[in-house]
Amino acid sequence: MKSTTTAAKTTAKKSASTTKTAASKTSSNATTTGRKVKAKKSAAEGLKDLFEDSMKDIYWAEKALVKALPKMAKNASSETLATAIMDHLAVTEEQVARLEKAFELIGKKAVAKKCEAMDGLIKEGQEIMEETEVGPVRDAGIIAASQKIEHYEIASYGTMVAHAKTLGLDDVAELLLETLNEEKEADVLLTDAAYNSINFEAAEADES
């Protein structure tokens, strides 16, 4: 009886030791994987620097959109969608000018810094067009790609408005808020276009 009890205790100790070792390894791996990122020499040191970097980032993004939107409109088979995209192109060109004015207000030269997020979203939109047949299915894909872009811009401008207000840049905040409202409106228009006709037409294509 004693022998059986001793063996059970030994097994329990080994099991606990194994569990502890495994937990230790997991913790070690998590520490290694989640280590702090080393900042670049040009890293922002304050909120103002971060805000200016965001301005450069979205400036590049808007200028890239000015080039990408006409191609999306050309590939849309829905006249309503094509018109909506071209209308937003005109709005985007105004947004570029608005950003240049914002740079002027903070006493900085308007400089574009590549926006990796927007670059990726535009490339994704290109891939969607390449992977869909001309017609309602491609139109549905163009709307999906466009809304991803709008949601990114809404998030970006929303954050920038908050930062501008925190920094006391009220005039700049008003300019950015105007653009934010335009992006929200564009998102609503795209949603209406999708749910009122295009998505249903794309679904019908699956049934034919």
N, C-alpha and C positions, 0 to 999 in steps of 0.2 A: 504494500500500500504506500509506504514511504517512498519507494523507488518511483512509483507512478506519479506521485505528487511532485517529486523533485524534477522529473523529466518534463512535466507540464510547465513548471516554473521556468525551466531552462528554455523551453520552446517559446514561452511568452516573452522572455527577456530578449531572445534573438529576434523575434518579430518586431518588438518595440525598437530595437537597435536598427533593424533594417528600415523601418518606417522613418526613423529620425534621420538616417543617412540619406534616404531618398528625398526627404523634405529639405535637407541641407543643400543637396545638389540642385533641387528646383529653385531654391532661394538664390543660390549662387548664379544659376543660369539667368534668372530674372534680373539680377543685379547687373550682369554682364550685358544682357540684351537691352535693358532699359537705362543704360548709363547716360549721363548728361552730354548734351551736344556741345561741342566746342565752338564758340562764336568766332566769326571771321573778324579780321582786323577792322573792317569797315562796318561792323555791326552797330545797330542803333543803340545808343546809350540812354536815351530818354524817350518819352512819348512823342515829343515833337519830331525827333528823328524817325521814329516808327511811322508817324503820320505822313511825313514827306516821302518816305519809301513807298507807302501805300498809294500816294498820289502818282508817283512815277510808274508804279505797277499798273494802275487802272488806266493811266494815260496810254500806255502801250496797248492795253487790252482794247480800248475804244478805237484806236487807230487800226488795229488788226481787224476789228469787226467791220470797219468801213470798207476794207478790202474783201472780206468774206461774205458779207450780206448780198451783194449783187449776184454772186455765184449761186447762193441758196435760192434767191428769187428766180433766177433763170431755170433752175431745176425743178421748181414747183409747177405742177400741172394745173393746180387750182388758181384761177385768176384772183380770187379773193385773198388767198395766202400770199401770192406774189406781190400784190398791191400792198398788203400789210407789211411785208418785209421791206419793200422799197420806201414806204412811209417811215418805217423805223430807221432806215438808213439816213434819211434827212434829219431825223431827231438825233441820231448818233453823231452826225457831223456837228450839230449844235452843241452836243455834250462835250465833244473834243475842244471846241472853242471856249466852252464854259470852264473846262479844266485849265486851259491856258490862262484864263482870267484869274482863276483861283491861285495858280502859281504866282501870278503877278501880285496878288494881294498879300502873299506871304513873303514877297521879295525874293523869289527864287525863279531861275530859268526853267521853262517847261522842258523836262527831260524824261524820255521814255525808258523804262527798265523792263526787260522782257518778263512778261507774266506767264509763268509756266502753266498755271491753271487754265487761263484762257487759251493758250496755245494748244493744250491738250483737248479742250472742249471743241475748238474749231476743227482740229484733226479728227475727232470723233464724228463730228457732223459730216465731214468729207467721206469718212468710211461708211457712214450710214447711206449716203447717196450712192456710193459705189456698190453697195450690197443690196440695193432695192431697185426693183423695176420702176420705170417712169409711170406715174399714176398716183392714185390715192394712198397706196402703201408707202411710196417715197414721201409723199406730202406729210403723212403721219409721222414718218421718221424725222423729217425736217422740223416739224413742230416740236417733237421730243427734244431734239438737239437744241433748238432755239430756247426752249423753256429751261433747259439746264443752264444755258448761258445767262438767261434773265435771272434765275435764282442765285447764281454766283454773283452777278452784279448787284442784286438787291442786298445780299449779305455784305458785300464789300462797301457799298455806299452807306449802308446803315451804320456800319462800324466807323467809317470815316466821319460821318455826321456827328456821332457821339464823341469821337476824339477831338474834332474841331471845336465843339462846344466846351469840352473840358479844358482845352487850351485857350479858350477865350476868343477864338477866331469866328465870331458870330457871322460876319459877312461871308466867309468861306463856307460855313455850315449851311447858310441859306442857299448858296449856289449848288452845293452837293445834295441838299434836300430836294431841290427842284428836279435834279436828275434822278434821284431815288424814286420820286413819285412817278416819273415818266417810265421807269423800268417796271414798276408795279402795274402801271396801266397796260404796258406792252404784254406783260404776263397774262393779264386778264383777257386781253384780245386774243391771244394765242389759245387760251383755254376755251374761249367761246368758239373759235374756229374749229378746234378739235372736236368738241362735244356736239356742235350743231350739225356737222356734216362729215368732215374728213375721216374721223375714226370709224364712223359707221360705213362709209364707202369702202374703207380699207378692209373692214370686217366682211363686207359683201364679196370682196375679191377672193376671200378664203373659201367662200361657199360655191363660187362658180367653177 
